[in-house]
Amino acid sequence: MRKKIFYLSCLLLLTACENAPFKKTETQPATTTMVTETSLLDSASISLIQRKKQQKVIELAFARRTSPERARRLAEICYDKTVDTIFMPFDLAEIALVETGGHRLSSRAVSSMGALGVWQLMPYRARSHGFSPKDMTDDEKCAEAAVRELYTKLEMARGNLERAKKYYCGQGPQANAYIKKIQVVRKEMLAEFERHNEIVALADTLTRIR
């Protein structure tokens, strides 16, 4: 009798389980190598890994203007000087490409107005950030001064980074042309970022096949 009661209990339990509503597991969207400009350029949403990927893309962009060794070094600086800031490597790289990309990203570049170094700071702006004009020939110090200058311009622009980059150049028609150049090099790097991701994804697929 006890065995029959036990069997009946088991059958009832199985029936209840079969009739219970089935909750589907939420499917995650498939990962893709495509990255939107908004997500990529939002410093609050990207990881250190993505910042490192930016560094590699910057190196490729810089290598079109200068030697591979110098491109690698300047890309490292763009990463190092922005890693603990609200800015990203791309932000610093864009300015360098627009300012001195046509001069092989030379640390000794001097504009007709007297701006100095890869990131082209005027001597009085360099001093305002604790650096001498001579310091601007040192890429790391010049990059540090450029980051501090960006913070200053960001405050002027009330948090609008695009406008802050425009103010980095100044105001008026020249600044309007400057921001257009920024947008051109940004598109170049974003396109390079996509190509780099596709190559990495392909290499990863081939490794798994092997």
C-alpha contacts under 8 A as a table, 3 or more apart, distances in Angstrom:
res1	aa1	res2	aa2	distance
1	M	4	K	5.19
1	M	5	I	6.36
2	R	5	I	5.11
2	R	6	F	6.17
3	K	6	F	5.02
3	K	7	Y	6.21
4	K	7	Y	5.14
4	K	8	L	6.13
5	I	8	L	5.15
5	I	9	S	6.18
6	F	9	S	5.15
6	F	10	C	6.35
7	Y	10	C	5.13
7	Y	11	L	6.28
8	L	11	L	5.11
8	L	12	L	6.22
9	S	12	L	5.18
9	S	13	L	6.20
10	C	13	L	5.09
10	C	14	L	6.25
11	L	14	L	5.18
11	L	15	T	6.17
12	L	15	T	5.12
12	L	16	A	6.21
13	L	16	A	5.16
13	L	17	C	6.35
14	L	17	C	5.13
14	L	18	E	6.24
15	T	18	E	5.16
15	T	19	N	6.21
16	A	19	N	5.22
16	A	20	A	6.09
17	C	20	A	5.20
32	T	35	V	7.93
33	T	194	E	6.94
33	T	197	N	5.67
33	T	198	E	6.29
33	T	201	A	7.41
34	M	194	E	6.38
34	M	197	N	7.90
35	V	39	S	6.95
35	V	40	L	6.49
35	V	194	E	7.18
36	T	39	S	5.48
36	T	40	L	6.17
37	E	40	L	5.16
37	E	41	L	5.92
37	E	190	L	7.31
38	T	41	L	5.37
38	T	42	D	6.14
39	S	42	D	5.26
39	S	45	S	6.71
39	S	46	I	7.35
40	L	43	S	7.62
40	L	45	S	7.91
40	L	46	I	6.76
41	L	88	M	7.56
41	L	90	F	7.92
42	D	45	S	5.64
42	D	46	I	6.72
43	S	46	I	5.69
43	S	86	I	6.08
43	S	87	F	6.14
43	S	88	M	5.96
44	A	86	I	7.40
46	I	50	Q	5.98
46	I	51	R	7.02
47	S	50	Q	5.19
47	S	51	R	6.33
48	L	51	R	4.86
48	L	52	K	6.16
48	L	83	V	7.87
49	I	52	K	5.04
49	I	53	K	6.33
50	Q	53	K	4.88
50	Q	54	Q	6.27
51	R	54	Q	4.97
51	R	55	Q	6.37
51	R	79	Y	7.05
51	R	83	V	7.90
51	R	88	M	7.09
51	R	89	P	6.73
52	K	55	Q	4.92
52	K	56	K	6.58
52	K	79	Y	7.19
53	K	56	K	5.23
53	K	57	V	6.45
53	K	193	F	7.70
54	Q	57	V	5.09
54	Q	58	I	6.06
54	Q	89	P	6.44
54	Q	90	F	6.60
54	Q	193	F	7.16
55	Q	58	I	5.08
55	Q	59	E	6.21
55	Q	75	A	5.44
55	Q	76	E	6.55
55	Q	78	C	7.19
55	Q	79	Y	6.03
55	Q	89	P	6.50
55	Q	90	F	7.89
56	K	59	E	5.07
56	K	60	L	6.48
56	K	75	A	7.25
57	V	60	L	5.13
57	V	61	A	6.32
57	V	189	M	6.51
57	V	192	E	6.21
57	V	193	F	5.81
57	V	196	H	7.29
58	I	61	A	5.01
58	I	62	F	5.97
58	I	71	A	7.98
58	I	75	A	5.65
58	I	89	P	7.90
58	I	90	F	7.12
58	I	93	A	6.64
58	I	189	M	6.98
59	E	62	F	5.08
59	E	63	A	5.96
59	E	68	P	7.86
59	E	71	A	5.15
59	E	72	R	5.25
59	E	74	L	7.48
59	E	75	A	5.12
60	L	63	A	5.10
60	L	64	R	6.84
60	L	71	A	7.42
61	A	64	R	5.62
61	A	65	R	7.43
61	A	188	E	7.94
61	A	189	M	6.79
61	A	192	E	7.96
62	F	65	R	5.35
62	F	66	T	6.21
62	F	68	P	7.96
62	F	71	A	4.93
62	F	72	R	7.92
62	F	74	L	7.90
62	F	75	A	7.60
62	F	97	L	7.51
62	F	101	G	7.73
62	F	105	L	7.89
63	A	66	T	5.15
63	A	67	S	5.80
63	A	68	P	5.16
63	A	70	R	7.78
63	A	71	A	5.04
63	A	72	R	7.80
64	R	67	S	7.93
65	R	101	G	6.02
65	R	102	G	7.12
65	R	103	H	7.80
65	R	104	R	5.01
65	R	105	L	6.93
66	T	70	R	6.55
66	T	71	A	6.22
66	T	104	R	4.83
66	T	105	L	6.54
67	S	70	R	5.30
67	S	71	A	6.02
68	P	71	A	4.97
68	P	72	R	6.10
69	E	72	R	5.24
69	E	73	R	6.34
70	R	73	R	5.05
70	R	74	L	6.09
71	A	74	L	5.30
71	A	75	A	6.06
72	R	75	A	5.18
72	R	76	E	6.27
73	R	76	E	5.15
73	R	77	I	6.38
74	L	77	I	4.97
74	L	78	C	6.28
74	L	139	D	7.54
75	A	78	C	5.05
75	A	79	Y	6.42
75	A	89	P	7.84
75	A	93	A	7.56
76	E	79	Y	5.13
76	E	80	D	6.05
77	I	80	D	5.00
77	I	81	K	5.83
77	I	139	D	7.88
77	I	140	E	6.42
77	I	143	A	7.24
78	C	81	K	5.60
78	C	82	T	6.36
78	C	88	M	7.94
78	C	89	P	4.79
78	C	90	F	7.51
78	C	92	L	5.82
78	C	93	A	6.31
78	C	143	A	7.42
79	Y	82	T	5.55
79	Y	83	V	5.90
79	Y	88	M	7.37
79	Y	89	P	4.92
80	D	83	V	5.51
81	K	84	D	7.43
81	K	85	T	7.80
81	K	89	P	7.93
81	K	140	E	7.98
81	K	143	A	6.88
81	K	144	E	6.29
81	K	147	V	7.39
82	T	85	T	5.07
82	T	86	I	7.28
82	T	87	F	5.56
82	T	88	M	5.52
82	T	89	P	5.95
82	T	92	L	7.81
82	T	147	V	7.50
83	V	87	F	7.68
83	V	88	M	7.02
83	V	89	P	7.72
85	T	88	M	7.59
87	F	91	D	6.31
87	F	92	L	7.85
88	M	91	D	5.33
88	M	92	L	7.02
89	P	92	L	5.49
89	P	93	A	6.16
90	F	93	A	4.91
90	F	94	E	5.93
90	F	186	R	7.80
91	D	94	E	5.42
91	D	95	I	6.76
92	L	95	I	5.47
92	L	96	A	6.45
92	L	143	A	7.67
92	L	146	A	7.70
92	L	147	V	7.41
93	A	96	A	5.07
93	A	97	L	6.12
94	E	97	L	5.23
94	E	98	V	6.25
94	E	182	I	5.92
94	E	185	V	6.32
94	E	186	R	6.50
95	I	98	V	5.25
95	I	99	E	5.88
95	I	119	W	6.54
95	I	165	K	7.81
95	I	182	I	6.98
96	A	99	E	5.14
96	A	100	T	5.77
96	A	101	G	6.50
96	A	105	L	7.03
96	A	118	V	5.82
96	A	119	W	5.22
97	L	100	T	5.67
97	L	101	G	4.18
97	L	102	G	7.64
97	L	105	L	7.27
97	L	185	V	7.18
98	V	101	G	5.74
98	V	102	G	7.78
98	V	178	Y	7.58
98	V	181	K	6.35
98	V	182	I	6.34
98	V	185	V	7.50
99	E	102	G	7.74
99	E	118	V	6.97
99	E	119	W	6.27
99	E	120	Q	6.40
100	T	103	H	4.99
100	T	104	R	6.54
100	T	105	L	4.81
100	T	106	S	6.76
100	T	109	A	7.09
100	T	118	V	5.76
100	T	119	W	7.25
100	T	120	Q	7.68
101	G	104	R	5.50
101	G	105	L	5.13
102	G	105	L	7.17
103	H	106	S	5.99
103	H	109	A	7.03
105	L	109	A	7.70
105	L	118	V	5.56
106	S	109	A	5.32
106	S	117	G	6.86
106	S	118	V	5.81
107	S	116	L	7.82
107	S	117	G	4.52
107	S	118	V	5.03
107	S	136	M	7.34
107	S	137	T	4.90
107	S	138	D	6.80
107	S	139	D	6.31
108	R	116	L	7.02
108	R	117	G	5.46
108	R	118	V	7.50
108	R	137	T	5.66
109	A	116	L	5.97
109	A	117	G	5.26
109	A	118	V	6.58
109	A	120	Q	7.62
110	V	113	M	7.93
110	V	114	G	5.69
110	V	115	A	5.49
110	V	116	L	4.86
110	V	117	G	6.66
110	V	120	Q	7.32
111	S	114	G	5.01
111	S	115	A	5.08
111	S	116	L	6.81
111	S	120	Q	7.48
112	S	115	A	7.51
113	M	122	M	7.94
114	G	122	M	6.14
114	G	123	P	7.48
115	A	120	Q	4.71
115	A	121	L	4.84
115	A	122	M	4.17
115	A	123	P	6.75
116	L	119	W	7.12
116	L	120	Q	4.38
116	L	121	L	5.20
116	L	122	M	6.12
116	L	123	P	7.19
116	L	133	P	7.26
116	L	136	M	5.93
116	L	137	T	7.33
117	G	120	Q	4.94
117	G	121	L	6.93
117	G	136	M	5.00
117	G	137	T	5.28
117	G	138	D	7.68
117	G	139	D	7.28
117	G	142	C	6.46
118	V	136	M	7.88
118	V	137	T	7.86
118	V	139	D	6.89
118	V	142	C	7.06
118	V	143	A	7.89
119	W	142	C	6.38
119	W	143	A	6.57
119	W	146	A	6.23
121	L	125	R	6.15
121	L	126	A	6.04
121	L	136	M	7.58
121	L	142	C	7.78
121	L	145	A	7.84
121	L	146	A	7.18
122	M	125	R	5.23
122	M	126	A	6.27
122	M	133	P	7.91
123	P	126	A	5.08
123	P	127	R	6.26
123	P	132	S	7.09
123	P	133	P	5.01
124	Y	127	R	5.06
124	Y	128	S	6.22
125	R	128	S	5.01
125	R	129	H	6.67
125	R	149	E	7.63
126	A	129	H	5.37
126	A	130	G	6.59
126	A	131	F	5.11
126	A	132	S	6.18
126	A	133	P	6.39
126	A	136	M	7.60
126	A	145	A	6.26
127	R	130	G	4.98
127	R	131	F	4.82
127	R	132	S	5.53
127	R	133	P	7.25
128	S	131	F	7.34
129	H	145	A	6.11
129	H	148	R	6.70
129	H	149	E	7.56
131	F	135	D	5.97
131	F	136	M	7.67
131	F	141	K	7.58
131	F	145	A	7.29
132	S	135	D	5.14
132	S	136	M	7.15
133	P	136	M	5.52
133	P	137	T	7.92
134	K	137	T	5.90
134	K	138	D	7.80
135	D	138	D	5.38
135	D	141	K	6.12
135	D	142	C	6.73
136	M	139	D	6.78
136	M	141	K	6.30
136	M	142	C	4.64
137	T	142	C	6.95
138	D	141	K	5.44
138	D	142	C	5.99
139	D	142	C	5.03
139	D	143	A	6.01
140	E	143	A	5.12
140	E	144	E	6.17
141	K	144	E	4.99
141	K	145	A	6.13
142	C	145	A	5.09
142	C	146	A	6.13
143	A	146	A	4.91
143	A	147	V	6.27
144	E	147	V	5.19
144	E	148	R	6.39
145	A	148	R	5.10
145	A	149	E	6.06
146	A	149	E	4.92
146	A	150	L	6.12
147	V	150	L	5.02
147	V	151	Y	6.37
148	R	151	Y	5.09
148	R	152	T	6.39
149	E	152	T	5.01
149	E	153	K	6.22
149	E	168	Y	7.34
150	L	153	K	5.00
150	L	154	L	5.88
150	L	164	A	6.58
150	L	165	K	7.04
150	L	168	Y	6.80
151	Y	154	L	4.96
151	Y	155	E	6.31
152	T	155	E	5.32
152	T	156	M	6.50
153	K	156	M	4.92
153	K	157	A	6.07
153	K	164	A	4.73
153	K	165	K	7.26
153	K	167	Y	6.01
153	K	168	Y	6.37
154	L	157	A	4.90
154	L	158	R	6.08
154	L	159	G	5.21
154	L	160	N	6.32
154	L	161	L	5.98
154	L	163	R	7.61
154	L	164	A	4.70
154	L	165	K	7.95
155	E	158	R	5.01
155	E	159	G	6.01
155	E	164	A	7.87
156	M	159	G	7.79
156	M	164	A	7.16
157	A	160	N	5.32
157	A	161	L	7.26
157	A	163	R	5.79
157	A	164	A	5.35
157	A	167	Y	7.83
159	G	164	A	7.75
160	N	163	R	5.44
160	N	164	A	6.14
161	L	164	A	4.78
161	L	165	K	6.26
162	E	165	K	5.32
162	E	166	K	6.50
162	E	179	I	7.74
163	R	166	K	4.90
163	R	167	Y	6.20
164	A	167	Y	5.01
164	A	168	Y	6.19
165	K	168	Y	4.88
165	K	169	C	7.01
165	K	179	I	7.03
166	K	169	C	5.57
166	K	170	G	6.48
166	K	171	Q	7.24
166	K	175	A	5.52
166	K	176	N	7.00
166	K	178	Y	6.66
166	K	179	I	5.48
167	Y	170	G	4.57
167	Y	171	Q	6.14
167	Y	175	A	7.02
169	C	174	Q	7.72
169	C	175	A	5.54
169	C	178	Y	6.85
170	G	174	Q	7.51
170	G	175	A	5.47
171	Q	174	Q	6.80
171	Q	175	A	4.97
171	Q	176	N	7.47
172	G	175	A	5.44
172	G	176	N	6.44
173	P	176	N	5.00
173	P	177	A	6.28
174	Q	177	A	5.18
174	Q	178	Y	6.12
175	A	178	Y	4.79
175	A	179	I	6.34
176	N	179	I	5.46
176	N	180	K	6.60
177	A	180	K	5.19
177	A	181	K	6.46
178	Y	181	K	5.16
178	Y	182	I	6.37
179	I	182	I	4.84
179	I	183	Q	6.30
180	K	183	Q	5.08
180	K	184	V	6.37
181	K	184	V	5.04
181	K	185	V	6.44
182	I	185	V	5.44
182	I	186	R	6.10
183	Q	186	R	4.97
183	Q	187	K	6.26
184	V	187	K	5.31
184	V	188	E	6.44
185	V	188	E	4.89
185	V	189	M	6.27
186	R	189	M	5.18
186	R	190	L	6.09
187	K	190	L	5.07
187	K	191	A	6.06
188	E	191	A	5.29
188	E	192	E	6.23
189	M	192	E	4.86
189	M	193	F	5.98
190	L	193	F	4.88
190	L	194	E	6.38
191	A	194	E	5.20
191	A	195	R	6.40
192	E	195	R	5.05
192	E	196	H	6.05
193	F	196	H	5.10
193	F	197	N	6.20
194	E	197	N	5.15
194	E	198	E	6.23
195	R	198	E	5.13
195	R	199	I	6.24
196	H	199	I	5.17
196	H	200	V	6.22
197	N	200	V	5.12
197	N	201	A	6.05
198	E	201	A	5.06
198	E	202	L	6.08
199	I	202	L	5.11
199	I	203	A	6.14
200	V	203	A	5.13
200	V	204	D	6.12
201	A	204	D	5.06
201	A	205	T	6.20
202	L	205	T	5.06
202	L	206	L	6.22
203	A	206	L	5.15
203	A	207	T	6.17
204	D	207	T	5.11
204	D	208	R	6.36
205	T	208	R	5.21
205	T	209	I	6.30
206	L	209	I	5.07
206	L	210	R	6.30
207	T	210	R	5.27
